[in-house]
Every structure is written in structure tokens, then in C-alpha cells.
Amino acid sequence: MWLLLYFLAVIPICVITEASNHSYDFSSGHALLYSNSSAIVQFIDGANPEREFLLNQTTATFHTRSHAWGAGTISTDSGEASWNLDYIPYNNFSGPYNIPLNDGLQLKITRSPGQVLTETYTFENTSPERIAVTGIYIQTPFNDLYDTALWSLTSAVNAHIFTGGAWAWALAEPMSGEGRSLGLIVRKGHLWSYSLETSSSSDVRGHIVLQVTDEKRDPQGFGGQPVVHIDPGDSYVLEWEIGFYDDASDFIEATNPPATFSAYSAPLGQAITLDSKIEPNSSSSSLKIKRSGDGYTLSASSPGTYNVDIGDSRTEVSFHLPLETVVRERAHYMLEHQRPVERSAPLNAAFVAIDTDNLTTIVSSTWDDWGDGSERIAMPTLLQLAAMHGYIPSELVDVPLKNWIEFASTSLFDAEGNTWRCTGCSQTQRPYDAIWLVMFFNDRYKWLGNSTNIDTAVTLLNRAFEVGKVQEAPIIFFSQAILELCQSLDKLGRYNESATYRSKLVDTTMSFVNDGRDLPESEVSYEQSIVEPLVEMVADTYNLTRNMTLLSETQERLNWLMAFSGPQPHARLYQIANRHWDDYWDWCKPDISMDVIEYAAPSVQHIHLHWSGNQTVLYGWASSENGMPLLCKNPTSLLSKITLHAYQGLESSDRRDHMIRQFCNLVDSRTQHKIEVIPKPVSKSIIKSDRADTDQDPLLREQMEKPRSDAWIEAMERFRGSLIRMHDKNMLTNTKRFKVALLDDGNDLQDFNTYRFAQCTGVSYCSSDISNGDPWWKSTNGHGSVMANMISRINPWFELEVIKIQSSPSYIHGDGARSISPRSAADAINAAVVRGADIISMSWTITDVGFRMSVLSDSASNVDGDKRRADENDLKLLQGAIDDAVKGDKRLLICSAADDVRLNGDNTFPYSQAPERILRIGSTGPQVNRDLGSGSGGSITYYLPGNQVAEDRRPHSAKPVVYHNGSSVSTALAAGLASLIMYCCHCLHSCQAGAEYENCAKALRSHANMRKAFNSINRYFEWKDDEKIVPVWGPFGDKSSMLDKATNSEDKIKVLKELVACLCLDIK
């Protein structure tokens, strides 16, 4: 009960904390805006304010304001542009919001609240040239998220999406199936497709993006994506309505469908009736459309799915073979292809998964879902039922089923009824497996009449009930299987046993009924596979007991189940009660790293790769060591298709086509024909640089055109990989580790990513001791662990000295900010000096006494004088420690901006104590622009990435992708970069390149010299946009490619010399 109260009470507060008091009513609900923003953060149903129709950053940690409602991107023949109303301070709700895009394209957004909320997106061509639009993508972050059953049923929605051109809508239906739904209906323009972003696990559907067209990325997707042409002076208008609806039928009526269908799927030989005032047509000659009275009939000459176009709307129908035919063909296929005959007996009698491209069996004990048990139990069960119903001859399955029982009794269960998921699998006692086995052996008794099969079923069921009791949570059994077993027991005269099972079924059911929505955790957080057997269980228990209260309980759970099914008028979607799975992934970013794909979209089936024309990138993607072939070796990989968008690089078209053919052949051979590569040559180039250097890095070419912060991280990780390969080949030995002192809240060692090289020691300067839980190797709030990993991902060849400092929640800055103890910080800086740190990294600030007291006095009239004197004394200790640390240029001090627009360098420590001797780091936004949240730029030395920076992938971690924001992240990256530059100098010294390199490494501990090095990065390609930006994709991106191309140690050392010479040109 307390958990239910928590969600009902706390969740609405979580939404309000990130929202303003600006809200606008429509249809008994209202839209709520972000604080100091024009973007919508939440839609509130006045009748059920607890329901969260949109994602919020508290309950969905992957969600950020960059995915705010209505934010979007447009792709044209001249480039891309983005917009986000979150960047526009609030003025009024309705707009218009006039947003310049690119090359004469202007976006006007208006909102009109009333009975429904109308949003209009007008794309106007103000240029003298016709514009070809190949993609319009608009964020609609519906809260389609699976957490606990209690939270999901109380707060989340199932988002049913239909993108049929002019016939397009979205319906966010409460997962409980109760209460009003939020509906979106397109009134002008079209939506031809949708996609998802940032899906990090099967419980996270991700950010839903509605698309006017996606011709750029997937021209054939969803039946075909058009190019939208806007002539000079003309506009393209997309307008939709948003409102609350009592039920799905009211919503569908409001959509004004252009056609109604008698069905969306039918057996081959039957017809589907279509009523429409518009004549339908199809691109397939196999679909026959005939006029019939006031409507039309659809029929097909062969089974399959077919697009049906109705004016500028589109949907899909399906015609299928009869059930008996499908079962018979499936049975023959399983017997012919899905038995691992290459294994020794009895393992060769199992049924396993298969690679459908080359018809090879797949058996994996490392990923249980690809094992030879669990779901595979359905295969012999289907064969047995097919024989029982006369669909296939019994002699066809007699021997295979006998052999399978021998296999199962040694690999899937034992004589006591204990079960295993598969041969060699670690997981035991899986209740679902037990009940499926009970079904199989009871069916076998009904078919063959041997009571030993009932004995086996009874043993399995008894053990399943015991396991459920041990786990302190009743198991959702398939009640049908239990009741059918009871019928068999009654037939054998074993009435006591059948009565016991019926009683246990009733007890289990009532336990679930009493729990209400608070269902116990299972292998998944929440999904239809939990709800469907629960509905059957409650209904069957009503039939046993005639307990009238169970009727309403059944109806409630039936509502949960039906909420998974949407009313989309489409053969693949209509009333399909299944959780949402999506398998399309396209970052639309040229030459993206395989590490990013593997980390961000591990379960993707279809990848769109955008290739700039650089041959090295293709070799990397096809590499057996870290490319697509390696991704396919992971048993959890579902990747089966790659669409390669090949831009015209510096090579000729013939040369580009030759490289594409090579890539296709390499991927095909190295993945054993598991991946289909579809080349899509693109005539235009993404390279916009006048440099003639053919070795220029493609990542740099892209970023010189339109930089993004993630390019910064990617370039440095590629350079790190190049150095790691040199270490692995013993080209770099006896190298010195520079010491970086991290002054933070500790570092969880089990989460520290060392990359096989980094070392870590530490000390704690918290007021409490180790016995009270404050050792340096534990991070109080996780902040220090994030900073440690940000440093090591840039330079793992360092010694990390963790110095834990005292921190507590800040009552001045709020929003999760920390307050650092000045005395503890002073002690930590002194310790860093004593321990010989080369770099001191401080991802925090301490405000001066005057500012703190002025803020506190706004809410408290009696500021404690003793407290003020204590603060002043502690700050004097901190000032002295900073003065000692910067003496003699023996170490480099780096600190962060405050991320508070009220603060600048003059009223924050440590920077204010030695502004000419400390690097103060601010954060860049997503497009390598200054983040205004970092504060005044006058006191910020450099800006580095600090907006949506993803943690680096940990190979053995099952955690979802986590993103971090703020200048503290930027500071850690700066410390990593500074130590890496020092390390490169020492690498040359260790290779006997000269003592001057070791001297240079030591000189870089000087604030002035490190600034010269950072400035050299900016000057590498004359980055004129902002001298405080550090575009590492230039020198480090270039040299990474050159290091990988160099074939021997001499050439690689030469590349390092060129890099150091560039960075340390003016350093003595």
C-alpha cells in the first residue's frame, strides 16, 4: 500500500518540479510547459492527474529536454536543421514561433487551445529555389515505458501509432485500460512513418518520432517515403489536433477515416470488404480490387501482405493460408531444419532456433533465449497437437517425440521435477518451463493413454508450486493446463490430487487478486505475457468457485490486456495485444563507431549506415575484430540487414562502387551470410572543405560542416583505440603514468573503467571515517565515479588519485546540486600536492560567503553570525591551499563552471583565488556551441562537451545507456585531455625520440603552457567560430586515421611526433 501511495503522491510532484505554472486548458485537461520555456512538458487529464502521458526526466532517466514535445529536425537537399521550443523563453502559449532553419527555409509554429489543442507546423520556402525535403522528424515523447506493474498501470500509457499519410494518428491509452486517452489526429499534411530513438532496453520503447517523410534514411519503408517539394514562396503545412477521448471508438470516429474495412486479415480465398468514397488501388498485381455495390472487395491470389492506397492515405491488408495448412507446413519445417543432428544423442533430438538465411541451427548456452529449452518446448508440443488433430500423420512424429522426451528428461528436467532453461544454462527452476512441460505430458496421456505421462506431469507441477512458495510470490500458471491435468486425474480416479490442484489454483488466484496491481516481478518488468495468463486464471477460478467478485476482477485485468492492443486500421497492428517492439535504428551520422551501435542499440535488426567515402571506415565496419562480424558473434544480436548510404567522397564514382562491393563481400563472408547489405549510393557529398588533403578524416569533414558534441567524444575514443593497438603490439613500453588527483565524492572501483591500463589509489577527507561508510573507494552519490570514467575514457594511461571530499545537498542552488565543504576541499588540495599530482581535477565550485549569505537571507532573516565566521575561516584555509597548489607551475589545476547563471568566476572558488593559474571549464551544447547555463563566458577558459554525454560502454555491464550533463563532465574530459597530451610527449621520450619531449611533458603542468596546447587544437584547422571551443576531431581525428594506416612502429612514432609538434609548438 505504501508503494501505491508513493506513486500517487510523488509522481505528480516530479512532473511539476520540472514544469512552470504556465498551463492551457483544452477538453477537460491542460498542457503544461517547462519552466522558462515554450515547450510542452506534460499533458494533464483533469479527471486523472496521476497519469503521465509524456515521459518525464524523473521516471525516465534517458529522457531529456532535447526530446521535448514538438522538437524536430528537417532534412533537405541542402542539409539539415533542427528546432526546439525549449530553447525559446516563454512569451505566450499560442505563438507564432518563427524559427529560421537553413537556406531560405522558415518554420512557423502556432498553437490554438480550445475543445482540442491544435498545433500547426508551417515550413515556408523564402528562397528563390525549389527545396526538396527528404525528412521531417517531430518528437512526441509518449510515456510508453515498462516499469513495475504497479507503476505501469498507474502512470504509463501504450502509444498506438498509425502513419497512413493523410490518415494518421496516435493514441496514448492508459496501460490500465481505464480512464481517458490522449489522442493526436493529423488534419493537414501527412505522416508516412515513425521511428524511435534512445531505446536502451526491452523495457524502454524510447522516444517516438512522427515523420512527415523519411525518404532520406529509408525510402522504401512503410510502403514508400515521398520527397516533399516546396516551391519558392510556397509552404508545407502539418497540422494536428490533440485532445482527450473517453474511449477508442470515440477517438476513431473523430479521425474521420477515409475508409472502413470488414477485416484487415482474411484466409486466402475469402474477400475483405472496403467502404470508401475514394477508389482504392494497390501497387501489387496479386491484390485484386473489384467494385461491389457502394464499396469494393479485396482478394488475393497468393498469401502475403499488401498495401492499399486510398487517395493520399495508405494501409495494409493480409491474406493467409488456412490454419491446418500453416500447422502442417510448420511441422515439416521444424522436423527438417530445426533439429541439431550434428550433436550426439540425446542432444541431437532437441529442437533449436535456426538462421533462416542459411538454414543452420543455432544453439547457445550463453544467451538462454537461444537455448534448446524454454520457448523451444512449444515445438514438440505443436508437433504432438498436430498429430492429435490429424493435421499430420502420427508416424511422422512418433520417433522424434520419443527421442525428444529422452533429451528433455536429461537436459531440461530431472526426476524431482526441477527444471533448467536449456542444456548448460545457469538459470534453474523457471516456472514457465515447468507448466509447458506439464501441458506436453498431459497431452501425451490424452493421445496415447499411458499414465506414466501423468506421473511426470504431476511431479513437475508439484515442484513448480514448491518453487513458487520458496520465492515468496505466487507464480502465474496457465490455469488451462492445470485444469486439463485435473480432468485427466479425475479420469484415472485420482480425485484427491485433482482437488488439491484446484484448491491451489484458487489460493494462487486469490493471492493475485488481493495484490491488485502490485504484481510480483518476473523475468520482465511488465508485459502482456504476464497479464494474459492472469486473465485466464481469474476467469477459470470464477468458473470453479462462482465467486461473483471475480467477475469484476476478471474485467479489470481484461482491460489491462486489451490496452496493449490498438485500433490501428492495419493488418499487422489491429487489435494485436502485444507489447511494443521496434527494430529500426538510424543515427543518420556519417562514419559512426561500431562501439556506439553496439552500446546504444544492442537488439537492432536493421541498421542504416551513412558512409562519407573514406575507405578506412568501411574496413572498420567490416573488421572481424571490432566491426559487424564481431557484433554478429554476440548470441543476443538480431542484426540481419544493413542499408549503406554511400555518399560521394574524394574518390571517383567507379572507385566508390568498387569499395562498396568489397565491403559487401567482406561482410557477407565474415558473418557467414547472416547480414544482407543494401547499397544506396548518394550522388552528393557531405564533405565541404577546400582542403586537397585526401587523407583528411571524414569525421572532421562532417564536423567542419555541422559539428556535434558527440564527435568530440568519438574522435578521442578513436585516438585512444589507436594508442591501445600500439601498446598491444609493444610499440610503446616503459611509459610514465601521470598522476591525476580527482577531488570528488569517491570512486566506486567496481564501476571504474580502467581499459586494462589505469591505476587507482586514494584517501578520504570526509568528516566521518571508513567505519561510517565514507571510504574513498565508494562514491557517495555516484558523481565521482562518473568523473573518473570520463577521465579514463580519454586517457587510460594515468594514475588516478581519488581524494574524497565532504559534500552535502545544496539549499542554495537546488536541483540536486552539491555543497562542498571548504575545509574538506582545502585538505584535499593539500593532499594532492603532497601526493605529487600532476593535474588536480575539481568538478565543483564553492561560492563565496557573501553570495551564500545574500541568497540565504532572502528566505531567512536570522543568518547566524557564528556560521558566517566559521565559513570565512574555512574559506581562508581553502584560499591558502589554492595559493600553495599553483606555486611554481608544478601542477595543473582544472575546475568547473558553476552551471548557475547567477555565478561567475569572481564569486566562486577555486577559480577566483587564482584566475590566471586555473583552467575553468564550461559546457558545450549539442552543436558544439556554448551552453549558456555554464554562466558568463568571460571567466570560462574553454568549453568542452557537457550536454547528453553518454557513459562509455562497459563490455560486461547490462545497464542501460546513461547520459550526463553539466560542466562537471566537461571538466573531467578536460583533465583527461590534458593528461593525454602529457602522456603523448612522454611516449616519444620512452621511444628514445629525445629528452626534449620529457621536458615538454613537465612544462605542460603550467597553466600557460597547457593553454597553448589547447589553443593549438583550435588553430589546427583555423576554427574561427569560437576560440574557446576545443575541436579535437581535427588533430586527434586526423592522427588517429594516420596511426591506423601506418604499418610499422617507425611510421606510427612519426605520426605521434607530428601531433606533439602541432600541440606543443610554442612550449619551451
PyMOL commands that set and color helices and strands:
alter all, ss='L'
color gray80, all
select helices_A, chain A and resi 2-17+65-67+85-87+149-155+221-223+248-254+323-337+347-349+368-370+374-388+394-411+431-448+452-470+479-491+495-515+528-545+549-563+594-600+615-622+628-633+653-670+698-705+709-728+749-751+770-772+783-794+822-834+849-859+865-889+905-907+911-913+932-934+937-939+967-990+995-1003+1007-1019+1035-1045+1049-1063
alter helices_A, ss='H'
color red, helices_A
select strands_A, chain A and resi 19-26+29-34+40-45+72-76+79-83+97-100+105-112+117-125+131-139+157-164+167-174+181-188+193-197+207-213+228-230+235-245+260-261+265-267+272-275+280-281+287-292+295-300+304-310+313-320+353-355+360-362+584-585+606-611+641-647+676-682+738-744+759-765+798-805+807-809+818-820+839-842+846-847+892-896+908-909+918-924+942-945+949-950+963-964
alter strands_A, ss='S'
color yellow, strands_A
deselect
rebuild
show_as cartoon
